[in-house]
Amino acid sequence: MPAVIPIGPYHPALKEPELFKLVVEGEEIVDAEIRIGYNHRSIEYTAERLTFEQITFLVERICGICSNIHPLCYVQAVESIADVEPPERALYIRTIIEELERIHSHLLWLGVGGHILGFDTLLMWSWKYREFVLDIFESVCGNRQHYAMMRIGGVRRDLKPEDVQKIKKTMDDMEGMIKKLIDFAYENRVLRRRLEGVGVLTKEDAKAYCVTGPTARGSGLKIDVRQDSPHAAYDRVDFEVPVRTEGDVMAKTVVRLLECLESVSIIRQALDALPGGDIYTPVRYIPAGEGVGRAEAPRGEDIHYVRTDGFSDKPIRHKIRAPTYVNIASLKPQLIGNTVADAPIIIASIDPCLSCTDRITIVDAKGDERKTLSWDELVYLSRKKTRGLS
């Protein structure tokens, strides 16, 4: 008889709460049910009650790892409504910050993956290398997280000559560090035994589930917003989009490491071509309209939609679609056919950001109706539940 093993919503293998119900026969996973909805924070609702400038800081808090990509998407959406073009120097700085974030995110993921496997040596080394990138953020932005670099019309902080030299020196060192990790991934037999052939997502399933980012590129889909729909200064630099065809956890790992090398190259090119001039175009009025901002987050395509009325200093609609929202459903075919012991690393292989993902909707199965709760309704339900616990 099949049995159900729940992973979550609170579990040592999960850094954020979600629920994965694994249907198993012995050790083999034969089916999986994925439930989200444990992290709802009313980001979209809150954004519609803040000014355009304030929202930039709010969306940084959507994700501590992607705290640059969300404000970048947001300001691009507003800039398209206002028909504002940031200065060239600002576009290059945006590119540099985005790629630094990609390196630190991928190295963080590699460490977490190693820890899940019980391979804490990999955790220690990858996070040691990541520290050099965080030192750059602290020097340039004043923060290791939540950099507060993006603003509508450009960026908030310029790169000083000493910043440029520090970044160049760090990239020279980082290239060797990343190559060490790539060699380690290929040569370590224990790591390969745990990752090769595990959690395979076929190219057909990748298309069917509309996955994005390294999850897609690990399954043979060459899609990347930076090349497909260039933003910032990506149309001014040369880089490759790493793709693997195996679709397993190993493929996703290698794709991320190869992307780190490409990020080093992009940063070098952007620093060498960094133009002079202003870093900000003043924006005095946001007219009525709709705008969409897209960027390639470390986990894949991030999208922010903004609608304005031309009268208020606040948007009338702000919708966010983070990459994990589309990637998480693809875990079902990745889990089926594998063992329970491999489930944690398979789940981790998409680099899930569950706080980016969650929405809350009430579904009436009998009446076949769906309803998204308002703020007042959420508060009422929360108080009602609290009273019931006392």
SVG drawing of the C-alpha trace seen along z (x, -y; Angstrom):
<svg xmlns="http://www.w3.org/2000/svg" viewBox="-22 -67 65 69">
<polyline fill="none" stroke="black" stroke-width="0.4" points="0.0,0.0 1.3,-3.5 2.1,-5.7 2.2,-9.5 5.3,-11.2 5.0,-15.0 8.0,-17.2 6.9,-20.5 5.5,-23.0 8.3,-23.0 11.1,-20.6 14.9,-20.7 15.3,-20.3 13.3,-23.4 14.6,-26.9 11.1,-28.4 7.7,-26.7 5.9,-24.8 4.3,-21.4 5.3,-18.5 3.2,-15.4 5.2,-12.5 3.3,-9.3 5.7,-6.5 5.9,-2.8 8.8,-1.6 11.5,-4.2 10.3,-5.2 8.2,-8.4 5.2,-7.5 3.3,-10.8 3.7,-14.2 1.4,-17.0 2.8,-20.5 1.0,-23.1 2.0,-26.7 0.5,-29.5 2.4,-29.6 4.3,-32.9 1.7,-35.4 3.0,-38.9 0.7,-41.2 3.5,-42.8 1.3,-43.7 -1.4,-45.1 1.2,-47.2 2.8,-48.4 -0.5,-49.9 -0.5,-52.1 3.0,-53.4 4.5,-56.1 6.4,-55.2 9.7,-55.9 8.8,-54.0 7.9,-50.9 11.5,-50.5 12.6,-49.8 9.6,-47.5 10.2,-45.2 13.8,-44.8 12.4,-42.9 10.5,-40.3 13.7,-38.2 16.9,-38.7 18.9,-37.0 17.2,-38.7 17.0,-42.1 18.3,-43.9 16.4,-42.2 12.9,-43.0 13.5,-46.8 15.2,-46.7 12.1,-45.1 9.8,-47.6 11.7,-50.7 11.9,-49.5 8.1,-49.1 7.6,-52.6 10.2,-54.0 8.3,-52.5 5.1,-54.3 6.9,-57.6 8.9,-57.2 12.1,-57.8 15.5,-56.5 18.2,-56.3 21.7,-57.6 24.2,-55.2 26.3,-55.1 23.3,-54.1 22.5,-51.2 26.1,-49.9 26.0,-50.1 22.7,-48.2 24.3,-45.5 27.3,-45.2 25.1,-45.0 22.8,-42.4 25.7,-40.2 27.4,-40.5 24.1,-39.4 23.9,-36.4 27.4,-35.3 26.5,-35.6 23.1,-33.9 24.6,-30.9 27.4,-30.4 24.9,-30.6 22.7,-27.9 25.8,-25.7 26.5,-25.9 23.0,-25.1 22.9,-22.2 26.1,-20.8 24.7,-21.2 21.5,-19.3 23.7,-16.4 25.7,-16.4 28.7,-17.8 29.5,-20.8 33.0,-21.2 31.3,-22.4 29.2,-24.8 32.3,-26.2 34.2,-26.8 31.4,-28.2 30.3,-30.6 33.9,-31.7 34.1,-32.7 30.8,-34.4 32.1,-36.7 34.3,-38.5 31.2,-39.6 29.4,-40.6 32.4,-42.8 32.0,-44.6 28.3,-45.3 29.2,-46.6 31.9,-48.9 29.7,-50.2 26.3,-50.2 26.9,-50.2 24.9,-46.9 25.7,-43.3 21.9,-42.7 19.2,-45.1 21.6,-47.4 19.2,-50.3 20.9,-50.9 17.9,-51.1 15.7,-54.2 13.2,-55.3 15.4,-57.0 18.7,-55.5 20.7,-54.4 21.2,-55.9 25.0,-55.5 27.8,-56.0 30.9,-53.8 34.0,-55.6 37.4,-54.9 38.5,-52.9 35.3,-50.8 36.0,-50.0 39.5,-48.8 38.3,-46.7 35.7,-45.0 38.2,-44.2 40.6,-42.7 37.9,-40.6 36.8,-39.4 40.3,-38.3 40.3,-36.2 36.8,-35.0 37.5,-33.5 40.0,-31.1 37.7,-30.3 34.8,-29.4 37.0,-27.3 38.1,-25.4 34.4,-24.7 33.7,-23.6 36.6,-21.1 35.4,-19.9 31.9,-19.3 33.2,-17.2 35.9,-15.3 34.3,-14.5 32.8,-11.0 30.6,-11.3 29.0,-14.5 28.4,-13.0 26.8,-9.9 24.3,-12.0 23.5,-14.4 23.8,-12.7 20.5,-11.1 18.6,-12.5 15.6,-14.7 15.5,-14.7 13.3,-17.3 13.1,-16.4 13.1,-19.1 9.5,-18.3 8.4,-18.7 10.4,-21.9 8.4,-23.4 5.1,-22.0 5.7,-23.5 7.0,-26.8 10.1,-26.7 12.6,-29.5 16.2,-30.2 18.8,-27.5 15.9,-25.0 15.1,-25.5 18.7,-25.8 19.6,-22.6 17.0,-20.9 18.2,-22.2 16.1,-25.3 18.3,-28.3 16.1,-31.1 17.5,-34.1 15.9,-37.6 19.3,-39.2 19.7,-38.0 16.1,-37.5 14.8,-40.9 17.9,-42.9 17.6,-45.4 20.2,-47.6 23.4,-47.4 23.2,-43.7 22.9,-44.6 26.3,-46.2 28.3,-43.2 29.1,-39.8 28.3,-36.6 27.2,-33.0 24.1,-31.4 25.2,-28.1 22.9,-25.2 23.0,-21.5 20.7,-18.8 20.7,-16.1 18.0,-17.9 19.2,-16.4 20.4,-18.1 24.0,-17.9 23.1,-19.8 21.4,-22.6 24.5,-22.8 26.9,-23.0 24.8,-25.6 24.9,-27.9 28.6,-27.6 29.2,-28.3 26.9,-31.3 29.1,-32.6 32.1,-32.6 29.9,-34.5 29.0,-37.0 32.7,-37.6 33.2,-38.3 30.1,-40.6 31.3,-42.6 34.7,-43.1 33.3,-44.3 30.9,-46.7 33.7,-48.2 36.0,-48.6 33.2,-50.3 31.7,-52.3 30.9,-55.7 31.0,-59.0 28.1,-61.3 25.0,-61.3 23.6,-58.3 20.0,-59.6 17.4,-61.2 14.9,-63.3 11.3,-62.0 8.7,-64.5 5.5,-63.0 4.1,-59.5 1.3,-59.6 -1.5,-57.1 -0.5,-53.8 0.7,-50.3 4.3,-49.1 6.0,-45.7 9.6,-45.3 11.5,-42.1 14.9,-40.9 16.8,-37.7 17.0,-36.9 19.4,-34.2 16.4,-31.8 15.0,-32.9 12.7,-35.5 11.2,-38.0 8.3,-40.2 6.7,-43.3 3.5,-44.8 2.5,-48.3 -0.6,-50.3 -1.1,-54.0 -3.9,-56.5 -1.9,-59.7 -3.4,-61.5 -2.0,-59.7 1.6,-59.3 0.8,-55.6 0.1,-52.7 -3.4,-51.4 -2.1,-47.9 1.2,-46.3 1.6,-42.6 4.7,-40.5 5.6,-37.1 8.8,-35.7 10.5,-32.8 9.8,-30.2 6.1,-30.6 6.4,-28.8 9.3,-26.5 7.8,-25.0 5.1,-23.0 7.8,-21.3 9.1,-19.5 6.3,-16.9 7.8,-15.1 11.3,-15.7 10.4,-13.9 8.5,-10.9 10.6,-7.9 13.3,-9.0 13.8,-8.0 12.7,-9.8 16.4,-10.4 16.9,-12.4 13.7,-14.6 15.5,-17.4 18.2,-18.0 15.6,-17.7 13.4,-20.4 16.5,-22.5 17.6,-22.1 15.2,-24.7 16.7,-27.1 13.2,-27.8 12.4,-31.2 9.1,-30.5 8.6,-34.0 8.8,-35.3 6.1,-32.9 3.2,-32.8 -0.3,-34.1 -3.4,-33.3 -6.7,-32.4 -9.7,-30.7 -11.1,-27.9 -14.7,-26.6 -14.5,-23.1 -18.2,-22.5 -19.3,-25.8 -16.4,-25.9 -15.6,-29.5 -12.3,-31.3 -11.9,-34.3 -8.8,-36.4 -9.1,-37.8 -8.9,-41.5 -6.7,-42.9 -9.7,-43.4 -10.8,-39.8 -7.3,-38.5 -7.2,-40.5 -10.7,-39.3 -9.7,-35.7 -6.5,-36.1 -8.2,-37.6 -10.9,-34.9 -8.3,-32.2 -6.4,-33.9 -9.5,-34.1 -10.1,-30.4 -6.6,-29.6 -7.0,-31.5"/>
</svg>
